[in-house]
Amino acid sequence: MSTKADILLGLQWGDEGKGKVVDVLTPHYDLVARFQGGPNAGHTLEFDGEKHVLRSIPSGVFQGSGKKNIIGNGVVLDPVLFRIEAEELIKAGIPLRERLIVSKKAHLILPTHRLLDGALEAAKGDAKIGTTNKGIGPTYTDKISRNGLRVGDLLHSGFRSRYEALRNRHFGILKSIGAKDPAGDADFAEMERTFFDAVEYLKGFKIVDGEFFVNEYLSEGRRVLAEGAQGSLLDVDFGSYPFVTSSNTVAAGCCTGLGLAPSRIGRVFGIFKAYCTRVGAGPFPTELFGAEGKAMAERGHEFGAVTGRPRRCGWLDLVALKYTTMLSGVTDLIMMKSDVLDTFDEIKACVRYRISGKETDRFPFDVDASIEPVYETFEGWKEDLTRKHEESELPAAFLRYIKFIEDYLRIPVTILSIGPDRTQTILRKGFAL
């Protein structure tokens, strides 16, 4: 009997804590599949007193017992960063070559993609969008313009000549925008050498037709968990454009990023923080600029897992959350980092926007407009949630906050994270998989 793939994705501007949740849920699945994004997205997992940051590799690799992980075709993969990440995991004792598979149709990030990323961002001047300079945007641009190179191309003898043709095309673009010409540059020559060494390393992993692999798992009755990167408000179509990523981070991205029909999608787990954060530029209606925002950043250790950049912090935005849960058909809500708010006397949640004197509960087209958030205020729980083990131990004020969120969104909060470790997780409402 065939099964359906469940999806796990972020509902805000990324950094919601997806890595930990995948690690908690993985024991219930046979395959964890990453369906979009690149190495600009870091998933942090903490257990047994150690911290691990994954960039391109699915978060299920820490689970054994024959479980598999696949990097899907919707991902853009940097062989150099992949090698560094893989070697760190293998050094930590993870039998990665047994557990990880790569789709042939995943696109490759070239050294010149990274150069283009930095040069194009610099050329925008004051209109910068806050790219991580990992080459993500230029790689997706080549994918859409039908110029890209894919992992499967590595298996063909003509790869080097195809690489050089695309590299030279990038040289021309760099020259046209007045950037430094890397041709003949010793540093770039070293980048290329490192790239081709990493390409050979990547070829040592099992490379498959990912769409067939995933669909066969489902047809055989095995369970698949699709893992998204970044957050729904960074979706290239529905996010706070142009301050977005270059892929579809909502549930629809799972279908195109793995080759799954919509009818093969089951539950959609939507992850959000008990407050909001954002890295880099872009609109943020509930951002806090005073002591409260600073306290959230300090208590939540709000610094990017990959970039190290400090995250902007603010109150929970239920208008935005209602929008992203609608886009992905979220069936289960997972609330992260509730413990960060333990010390606050009052907790706020935005329930409407006031734009040009009119109130709305709809996420607007022009998110960069002057938006005044309208808040509901709640009594703080003022207890250490990290010491709780059961739902019955949770403070009444905290449970009221959760109930309000559930009523507003009409979706149950089924999992609570009350600390960074995998053990600091409470499953609610008879949650079962």
C-alpha positions in Angstrom: 0.0 0.0 0.0 1.4 3.4 -1.0 1.9 6.2 1.5 2.1 10.0 1.2 5.0 12.3 1.9 4.7 14.7 4.9 6.3 18.1 4.6 8.1 20.1 7.3 8.7 23.8 6.5 9.3 27.2 8.1 6.4 29.7 8.3 8.3 32.9 9.0 11.6 34.4 7.7 13.6 31.3 8.3 15.7 30.3 11.4 12.6 28.7 13.0 14.3 25.6 14.2 13.5 23.1 11.4 16.7 21.1 12.0 15.8 20.1 15.5 12.2 19.1 14.6 13.3 17.0 11.6 15.7 15.2 14.0 12.9 14.6 16.4 10.5 13.3 13.7 13.0 11.3 11.7 12.7 8.1 13.8 9.1 7.8 12.3 10.3 8.0 8.7 12.3 5.9 6.3 13.5 8.8 4.0 14.2 12.5 4.7 14.3 14.6 1.5 15.6 18.1 1.2 13.6 19.8 -1.6 14.9 23.4 -2.2 17.5 26.0 -1.2 21.2 26.0 -0.9 24.1 26.2 1.6 22.9 29.7 2.7 20.4 27.9 5.0 21.7 26.4 8.2 19.8 23.9 10.3 21.2 23.6 13.8 20.7 20.4 15.8 21.8 19.9 19.5 22.0 16.6 21.3 24.3 14.7 23.6 25.9 18.0 24.5 27.1 18.8 20.9 25.9 21.2 18.3 25.8 20.4 14.6 25.0 22.8 11.7 23.8 21.3 8.4 23.7 23.4 5.3 22.8 21.2 2.3 22.6 17.7 3.9 19.2 16.7 5.2 18.8 16.7 9.0 17.9 13.0 9.2 21.5 11.8 8.7 22.0 11.5 12.5 19.4 8.7 12.6 20.5 5.2 11.7 18.7 1.9 11.3 18.8 1.9 7.5 17.2 5.3 7.1 18.1 7.3 4.0 18.4 11.0 3.1 18.3 12.6 -0.3 19.3 16.0 -1.6 16.5 16.7 -4.1 16.5 18.3 -7.5 15.2 21.6 -6.2 18.4 22.1 -4.2 21.4 24.0 -5.5 24.6 22.3 -4.4 28.1 23.8 -3.9 30.5 20.8 -4.1 33.1 22.7 -2.1 30.8 23.4 0.9 29.2 20.0 0.5 32.6 18.3 0.9 33.4 20.4 4.0 30.1 19.5 5.6 30.3 15.8 4.6 33.8 15.4 6.0 32.8 17.0 9.3 29.9 14.5 9.6 32.1 11.5 8.7 34.7 12.7 11.2 32.0 12.7 13.9 31.2 9.1 13.1 28.3 9.4 10.8 28.3 6.7 8.0 27.3 9.4 5.4 28.0 7.4 2.3 25.5 4.8 3.4 22.8 7.3 4.4 23.0 10.1 1.8 21.8 10.1 -1.8 22.0 13.0 -4.3 19.5 13.7 -7.2 21.1 14.0 -10.6 18.9 17.0 -11.4 20.1 19.2 -8.5 22.0 22.2 -9.9 25.6 23.0 -9.2 27.0 26.2 -7.7 30.2 27.1 -9.5 33.0 29.4 -8.2 31.8 32.1 -10.6 28.3 31.9 -9.2 29.8 33.1 -5.9 31.7 35.9 -7.6 28.6 37.0 -9.4 26.6 37.0 -6.2 28.9 39.4 -4.5 29.4 41.6 -7.5 25.7 41.9 -8.4 24.8 42.7 -4.8 27.5 45.4 -4.6 26.2 46.9 -7.8 22.8 47.5 -6.2 24.3 50.1 -3.8 21.7 51.2 -1.2 19.2 48.7 -2.7 21.0 45.7 -1.4 18.8 42.8 -0.4 21.2 41.1 2.1 22.5 38.1 0.1 24.8 35.6 1.8 27.2 35.6 -1.2 26.9 31.9 -1.5 26.0 32.0 -5.2 22.4 30.9 -4.7 20.7 33.6 -6.7 23.0 33.4 -9.8 22.7 29.5 -9.8 18.9 29.6 -9.8 19.1 32.3 -12.5 21.1 30.0 -14.7 18.7 27.2 -13.9 15.7 29.3 -15.1 17.6 30.6 -18.1 18.5 27.0 -19.1 22.3 27.6 -18.8 22.9 25.7 -15.6 25.0 22.6 -14.8 23.5 19.7 -12.8 24.9 16.9 -10.6 24.2 14.4 -13.3 26.4 16.3 -15.7 29.4 15.3 -13.6 29.0 11.7 -14.9 29.6 12.7 -18.5 32.9 13.1 -20.2 32.1 16.6 -21.6 31.6 18.2 -18.2 34.8 20.2 -18.2 34.0 21.8 -21.6 30.5 22.6 -20.5 31.8 24.1 -17.2 34.3 26.3 -19.1 31.6 27.6 -21.4 29.4 28.6 -18.5 32.4 30.0 -16.6 33.4 32.2 -19.6 29.8 33.4 -19.8 30.0 34.5 -16.2 33.3 36.2 -16.9 31.5 38.3 -19.5 28.8 39.3 -17.1 31.3 40.3 -14.4 33.1 42.4 -17.0 29.9 44.1 -18.1 29.1 45.3 -14.5 32.7 46.6 -14.0 33.7 43.8 -11.6 37.2 42.4 -11.4 38.0 40.0 -14.2 39.0 36.7 -12.6 40.5 35.2 -15.7 44.2 34.4 -15.1 43.9 35.4 -11.4 45.8 33.1 -9.1 43.2 33.1 -6.4 40.5 32.1 -8.8 42.7 29.4 -10.2 42.9 28.0 -6.7 39.1 28.3 -6.3 38.7 26.2 -9.5 41.2 23.6 -8.3 39.3 23.2 -5.1 36.0 23.0 -6.9 37.2 20.1 -9.2 38.6 18.3 -6.2 35.3 18.6 -4.5 33.5 17.5 -7.7 35.4 14.2 -7.6 34.5 13.8 -3.9 30.8 14.4 -4.7 30.9 11.7 -7.4 31.8 9.2 -4.6 28.2 9.4 -3.3 25.2 7.6 -4.8 23.8 9.8 -7.5 20.3 8.8 -8.7 17.2 9.9 -10.6 15.7 11.5 -7.4 12.1 11.7 -8.6 11.9 7.9 -9.2 13.7 7.2 -6.0 11.3 9.2 -3.8 8.1 8.0 -5.6 9.2 4.4 -5.4 9.7 4.8 -1.6 6.1 5.9 -1.3 4.8 3.2 -3.7 6.5 0.6 -1.5 4.6 1.9 1.6 7.6 3.6 3.1 7.4 6.9 4.9 9.0 10.1 3.5 9.5 13.5 5.3 10.3 16.4 3.0 12.4 19.1 4.6 12.3 22.7 3.4 14.9 25.4 3.9 14.6 29.1 4.9 11.0 30.2 5.6 7.7 30.9 3.8 8.0 34.6 4.0 11.2 34.3 1.9 9.4 32.5 -0.9 10.3 34.0 -4.3 6.6 34.2 -5.3 4.8 34.9 -2.1 7.4 36.3 0.3 8.4 40.0 1.0 9.7 40.5 -2.5 12.4 41.5 -3.5 13.8 40.6 0.0 13.4 36.9 -0.6 15.3 33.8 -1.5 15.5 32.4 -5.1 13.3 29.3 -4.6 9.8 28.3 -3.5 9.9 27.7 0.2 6.1 26.9 0.5 4.6 23.4 0.3 4.3 23.6 -3.5 8.1 23.7 -3.7 8.1 20.2 -2.4 6.3 18.9 -5.5 8.7 20.6 -7.9 11.8 20.1 -5.7 11.3 16.3 -5.4 9.1 15.4 -8.4 6.0 14.6 -6.3 2.4 15.0 -7.5 0.2 17.1 -5.1 -1.9 14.0 -4.5 1.1 12.4 -2.8 1.4 15.0 -0.1 0.0 14.1 3.3 0.5 16.2 6.5 2.2 19.6 6.4 4.1 20.6 9.6 4.5 24.3 9.9 7.2 25.6 12.2 7.2 29.0 13.8 8.9 30.7 16.7 6.9 32.1 19.7 8.3 35.4 18.4 9.7 36.6 15.1 13.2 37.0 13.7 14.7 38.1 10.4 18.3 38.3 9.1 19.4 41.0 6.7 17.4 43.6 4.9 13.7 43.7 4.2 10.4 44.7 5.9 9.6 43.4 9.4 6.3 44.9 10.7 6.7 43.7 14.4 10.4 44.4 14.8 11.5 45.7 18.2 14.3 48.2 18.5 14.5 48.6 22.2 15.3 46.5 25.3 12.7 43.8 24.5 14.1 43.0 21.1 17.6 42.9 22.6 16.5 40.6 25.3 15.0 38.2 22.7 18.2 38.2 20.7 20.3 37.5 23.8 18.1 34.8 25.3 17.5 33.2 21.9 21.1 33.3 20.8 19.8 34.9 17.6 22.8 34.7 15.3 22.7 33.0 11.8 23.9 29.4 11.9 25.8 29.8 8.6 26.5 33.6 8.4 26.8 34.5 12.0 24.8 37.6 11.3 22.7 39.0 14.2 18.9 38.4 13.7 16.4 41.2 14.1 13.8 40.3 16.7 10.1 41.2 17.2 6.7 40.0 18.5 4.8 37.1 16.9 3.1 38.2 13.7 -0.2 36.3 13.3 -1.2 38.2 10.2 1.8 36.8 8.4 1.4 33.4 10.0 -2.2 33.2 8.9 -1.0 33.9 5.3 1.8 31.3 5.2 -0.3 28.6 6.8 -2.9 29.2 4.1 -0.4 29.0 1.3 0.9 25.6 2.4 -2.3 24.1 3.8 -0.6 23.5 7.2 -2.2 20.7 9.2 0.1 20.8 12.3 1.8 23.8 14.0 5.1 23.4 15.8 6.1 26.3 18.1 9.8 26.7 18.8 11.8 28.7 21.4 8.9 29.4 23.7 11.4 29.4 26.6 13.0 32.6 25.2 10.0 34.6 26.4 10.1 33.1 30.0 11.3 36.4 31.6 8.8 38.8 29.9 6.1 40.4 32.1 3.9 40.8 29.0 3.8 39.0 25.7 2.3 40.5 22.5 1.1 39.1 19.2 0.1 41.1 16.1 -3.4 40.4 15.0 -4.0 43.1 12.4 -2.1 45.6 10.3 -3.0 49.3 10.2 -2.1 50.6 6.7 -3.0 54.2 5.7 -5.5 54.4 8.6 -7.3 51.2 7.7 -7.0 47.9 9.5 -6.6 44.5 7.8 -5.8 40.9 8.7 -4.4 40.2 5.2 -0.7 40.2 4.3 -0.4 43.0 1.7 1.3 43.1 -1.7 3.5 46.0 -0.7 5.0 44.8 2.6 7.5 47.6 2.5 4.6 50.1 3.1 4.2 51.9 6.4 2.6 49.1 8.5 1.5 49.7 12.1 1.0 46.4 13.9 -2.1 46.1 16.1 -1.4 43.9 19.1 -3.1 41.6 21.6 -1.3 41.6 24.9 -1.0 38.5 27.2 0.2 38.0 30.7 3.8 36.5 30.8 4.2 33.1 32.4 7.4 34.0 34.2 8.5 30.4 34.6 11.4 28.4 33.3 9.9 26.2 30.5 13.1 24.4 29.9 12.5 22.4 33.1 9.1 21.2 32.1 8.6 17.6 30.8 4.8 17.2 30.3 2.0 19.4 29.0 0.4 19.2 32.4 3.4 21.0 34.0 3.1 24.1 31.7 2.0 27.4 33.2 -1.6 28.5 32.6 -0.6 31.8 31.1 1.6 30.0 28.5 -1.3 27.6 27.6 -3.6 30.6 27.1 -1.1 32.1 24.7 -1.0 28.9 22.7 -4.9 28.6 22.7 -5.2 32.1 21.3 -2.8 31.2 18.5 -4.7 28.0 17.7 -8.0 29.9 17.7 -6.7 32.6 15.4 -5.1 30.3 12.9 -7.7 27.4 13.3 -4.8 24.9 13.3 -3.6 22.9 16.4 -0.2 23.4 17.9 0.9 19.8 18.2 4.5 20.1 19.2 6.2 22.5 21.6 10.0 23.1 21.7 11.1 24.4 25.1 14.9 24.3 24.7 17.6 23.5 22.1 18.1 19.8 23.0 16.0 17.1 21.2 14.8 16.0 24.6 13.3 19.4 25.3 10.2 18.7 23.2 6.6 18.2 24.3 4.2 16.3 22.0 0.6 17.6 22.6 -3.0 16.6 22.0 -2.3 12.9 21.7 0.1 13.7 18.8 0.9 10.6 16.8 2.5 9.8 13.5 
